[in-house]
Amino acid sequence: MKRLLLASALAFASLHTHAQQKVTLDLGHVLTTDSHYHAAAVKLAEVAAEKSNGTLTINIFPSGQLGGEVRMIQSARTGTLPLVVTGEPPLENTIKEYGLFSLPYLFKDLQHANQALQSPFGKHMLGYMDRYGLVGLGWISTLERNLYGTKKVSTVDDMKGTKVRVIQSPGYVRAYESLGAQPTPMAYSEVFMALQTGVVDAGEASPDQIIQDKFIEVTKFYNKIKIHYMPAVIIMSKSRFDSLSKEHQDILREATDIAVKHAIAVYEKNYQEGIEAMQAASVEIVEPELAGFRAATEKIYAPLLKDIPDGQKNLEAARAAAN
């Protein structure tokens, strides 16, 4: 009996010591310190430090200091970068099921999109990461993608021939093609100059990014076509997550839940402030009737879904979760 008690005490002591080992994790993202990506990262770090009594430290590297999203995701898969806050499209090359999120007009609005991602459907979609050396900790707010630049878009006809810099995802490219636009591949860092010189007529982004990335200086119209709701997510290297103590793993998950709620609220605030800042700078906010846009993009669903594993099943689950 004494031997059993001693073994138990030693096991407990070992577990306790392991939990109290100091761990430092780096986190990278590509947006500015004003963004909801950064707000999520800061809250995650604060709560993790507090709940772990200072044994879990997260160092944050914003504004692409650790590379672009594709590079950081690869670093997370290999275990060299523990944490990343990223938009979902760069994950599509690896996780084909995520092509679903790039379907145009998948969700009715921002609230419905976030509702779906915070539901069991969202948890199910995070589960696909496990196969690829990643852990999906949680979805933060989706970003409403609208058209900004030098062209006013009131109807689908206005899209004809419009040169638009788009995210290089099949769902984004095909969506703009179906509207008659000319999707133009280009590095994000080149868009400002391309708009200034007329190489492109428009880009697509969320209102907050127009302000944070200074696009307001080359934007005359912000056209709320609401074509995509782009999820953003906190991911972790699976090998690094598995190396943590159970206590630290649990703390990270609890901290993520708090960071997610915080980031959703920050995005909503940034969205509204972005619209107001554009109005103050005499950018015209255009609110087209969307029925025609939805109808024009419907025809691309069938061909895109053919290339998305579990596409139809997850489409139905996404729509059900959003309602």
C-alpha positions, 0 to 999 in steps of 0.5 A, spaced: 500 500 500 505 504 501 509 503 495 502 504 491 501 511 495 509 513 493 508 511 486 502 515 485 505 521 489 511 521 484 507 520 478 503 526 481 509 530 482 512 528 475 505 531 472 505 537 476 513 539 474 511 537 467 505 542 467 510 548 470 515 547 465 516 554 462 514 553 454 515 559 449 511 559 443 512 564 437 506 566 433 506 569 426 500 573 422 501 577 416 496 583 418 497 590 422 497 591 429 490 594 428 487 587 425 483 582 428 488 577 427 492 581 432 487 582 437 486 574 437 493 573 438 494 578 443 488 575 447 490 568 446 497 570 449 494 574 455 489 568 457 495 563 456 500 567 460 494 568 466 491 561 466 498 558 466 501 562 471 506 565 467 509 558 464 506 559 457 509 565 453 506 566 446 511 571 442 507 575 437 510 577 430 505 581 426 505 584 419 509 578 415 515 578 419 515 571 419 513 570 412 507 570 408 501 565 410 503 559 405 510 559 408 508 560 415 503 554 414 508 550 411 513 552 417 507 550 422 506 543 418 514 542 419 514 544 427 518 550 426 513 555 427 508 553 433 502 558 431 499 562 426 493 566 425 491 566 417 486 567 412 483 560 410 485 560 402 492 559 403 490 552 406 486 550 400 492 547 397 493 542 402 486 541 405 482 540 399 475 540 403 476 548 404 475 549 397 468 550 400 469 556 403 471 560 397 464 558 394 461 565 392 455 567 396 456 561 401 453 565 407 448 570 407 451 575 411 457 576 416 453 574 422 450 567 419 458 566 417 460 566 424 454 562 426 456 557 422 463 557 424 462 557 431 457 551 431 459 543 430 460 544 423 466 549 424 469 544 429 468 538 424 471 543 418 477 544 423 478 536 424 481 536 417 487 539 419 489 533 423 491 529 417 496 534 415 500 536 421 496 541 424 491 543 429 485 547 428 484 551 435 479 555 432 476 560 427 476 567 428 471 572 425 470 571 417 472 577 413 467 580 408 470 581 401 468 587 397 470 590 391 474 596 392 478 601 387 476 606 381 470 603 378 463 603 381 459 597 381 452 597 381 449 591 377 452 585 374 453 589 368 458 593 371 463 587 372 464 586 365 471 587 363 473 589 370 480 587 372 480 585 379 486 582 383 483 576 387 486 571 391 488 565 387 483 560 389 479 557 384 473 559 388 475 566 387 477 566 380 471 562 377 466 567 381 469 573 378 469 570 371 462 568 372 461 575 373 464 577 367 470 580 370 478 579 369 481 576 375 488 578 375 493 574 379 498 579 383 502 579 389 498 583 395 504 588 395 503 590 388 496 592 388 497 599 391 501 601 385 497 597 380 491 601 382 494 607 382 497 606 375 491 603 372 494 596 371 487 593 375 481 597 376 479 593 383 481 589 388 477 585 393 478 586 401 474 587 407 473 594 409 478 594 415 483 592 410 482 598 406 484 603 412 489 598 415 493 597 408 492 604 406 488 602 400 484 608 401 489 613 398 487 609 391 480 608 392 474 612 389 468 606 390 467 601 395 462 596 392 459 592 397 458 585 393 459 581 399 461 575 394 466 571 399 466 571 407 473 569 408 474 565 414 480 566 418 483 561 423 488 560 429 492 554 427 498 550 431 503 545 429 501 538 431 508 536 433 508 542 437 501 541 440 503 534 442 509 536 445 505 540 450 503 537 457 495 536 457 495 542 462 498 547 457 494 544 451 487 545 455 489 552 457 491 553 449 484 551 448 481 555 453 485 561 451 483 560 444 475 560 446 476 567 449 480 570 443 475 568 438 470 571 441 474 577 442 476 577 435 469 577 432 467 583 436 474 587 434 472 585 427 465 588 427 468 594 430 473 595 425 468 593 419 464 599 422 470 604 423 473 602 416 466 604 412 466 611 416 473 612 415 472 611 407 466 616 408 470 621 411 475 620 405 469 621 400 470 614 398 463 612 395 460 606 399 456 602 393 450 597 396 448 594 389 442 589 389 445 582 390 440 578 387 443 578 380 450 577 383 448 571 386 444 568 380 450 569 375 455 565 380 450 559 381 452 556 375 459 555 378 457 551 384 457 544 380 463 544 377 467 547 383 464 542 388 466 536 383 473 538 385 472 539 393 472 532 397 465 532 401 463 538 398 456 537 397 455 534 404 459 540 407 455 545 403 449 542 406 452 542 413 454 549 412 448 552 410 444 548 415 449 551 421 448 558 418 440 558 419 
